[in-house]
Each structure stands twice: as structure tokens, then as C-alpha cells.
Amino acid sequence: MYGEAFAAAVEGGHLGGWARGDGEPVLLLHGGPGMAATYLSSLPDELGTGYHCVLFQQRGLTPSTLDGPFDLATALADIVAVLDHFGIDKTYLIGHSWGGHLAMHAAVAISDRLKGVLCLDPLGAVGDGGVAAFEAEMAARTPEEVRARATELDDRAMRGEGTEADALESLRMVWPAYFADPSTATPMPDDMQLSVTAYSGLWESLVAAMPELAAALPTVTVPMGFVAGAGSPMPVSASIDVAERVPGAWVDVVDGVGHMLWMEQAGCVRAAMRRLVDAG
């Protein structure tokens, strides 16, 4: 991104992040869970001018508090804390992957603080949210010689075991599989970090809450859009199944791109954001 650094006070410490630009407020929610926010640093450039973009690191990694609790209720409270820090009454939310799933919860729980929600190739909320299909496709795209090792390390992390080094080793092995063409994948950022504790805690919380979220989707009143990569390991149905339950929601399916949409096709997220703003 990076812009002006900030620290928003929360229970047990603070949430660190960066803000940049002028115009409509946009809060960016990174994926993971438990992943460094900095891989989204190019997203404000993708959006272009006219937006005040705020990116914060979700708790579990610096520059934010390393302490939990790591659950959905806390993650939603942290969104509100960042908005309050900036004196933002209502914002647009853009969430990628896990961040897109969190944005769905925000659309239900804190709709009074939102102007609209844009979910970028998110984990879904109907059935298993596309998890089984995603995991199978990621495994199929990962070279056979490292596939078993990557799966073993990821399973450890999901149980809250292993180390950050283990989790990073696994992510490095599978990173190209996120892209429509793994052979031309953008390299994994050198500053990537992972919190195993945040990953396992939030994953357990989101899985437990998924049926309740699915049932609440028809009550969403804020404008909501989705951008899905036709070449992503995350199935397009993960976005479509949610959009079909949210009144007025829409889905843009982008050909030739994978999970990291804006890295693979410049302008696709910008166009979707303009559609969301114009609809509001």
C-alpha cells in the first residue's frame, strides 16, 4: 500500500495498519486467517483514486496485538474499533478470501456501519463454503513431490500445532496453486508471516458459525457484490451460492484469473468496486 501508519486501540492492545488516499472510505480485510495483511498492499493502486483505503493487520501478527481471542465476535469488534479510530460512520468493505467470508458476517452483524460489501473470491457460506472442492483443487495443482508435505504441515496448523516456519513452508509450496496459471504465479511476498494460533482459532470459529451465517444471508440489506476467478481453486459456486441468497447481490466471474484476482488482471476489482458504489 503502504500509507500512513496507525494504531487503533482494542481490548488487550492495538491493531496496526496503514491508510492512504481521499474519498469514499474503504476498509480492506485480508485473507488467511492468520496471514500477514501486506499481500493486499497493491489493492489500493488497483482501485485507483477516489477512495480512502484503510488496511489493518488482524490480530495475531505485528504490528497488531499478538493476543486473541481468535473468534468471529472479536474479529467483528476489531472492524468496529478501526472504524471508530478514524471516526468513520459507514464504510465500504472489501474482503479477500477469508476476509470476504468475514465481510459476509459484517453484513449481517454490523450493517449499520456499512455502505456496501465487495467479496473477492471468498470462502463461501452455504454448505461447506466450497472448502472440500478448494482443498482438492489446491492439492491437484501442487507438485506431487511436495504435496504430501504441504498437506501434513497445513493439517498441523489447522490443529494449532507446528510453528510459523512450518506454516510458511507449506504456504510457499502451494502458493502458485492460487493462480490460474501456476507457472506464471506472482512470487509469494518476502515479508509474508503466518500465525498458527490465529489460523486454527478463527477456522474453528468460522466453521461452527457457517450454518447460522447461511441462514442469515436473506436478511442482508446492504449492497453486496462478488468477484470470482474462473481459474481459481476456490469454486465459483462459493460466491454464487451466497449471492443467490442475498437480496440484490451480484457476481462478476472473471475469465483467466485465479484467487489473486487483482494480481492477475488489472482493473477487474476496480470495475466491480465502481459497480458497487454506483449501485449505492
Secondary structure, DSSP 8 states (H G I E B T S, - for coil): ---EEEEEEETTEEEEEEEE-SSEEEEEE--TTTB-GGGGTTHHHHH-SSEEEEEE--TTSTTS-S----SHHHHHHHHHHHHHHHT-SSEEEEEETHHHHHHHHHHHH-GGGEEEEEEES----STTTTHHHHHHHHHHHS-HHHHHHHHHHHHHHHTT-S-HHHHHHHHHHHGGGGSSSGGG-----TT--B-HHHHHHHHHHHHHHHHHHHHHGGG--S-EEEEEETT-SS-THHHHHHHTTSTT-EEEEETT--SSHHHHSTTHHHHHHHHHHHH-
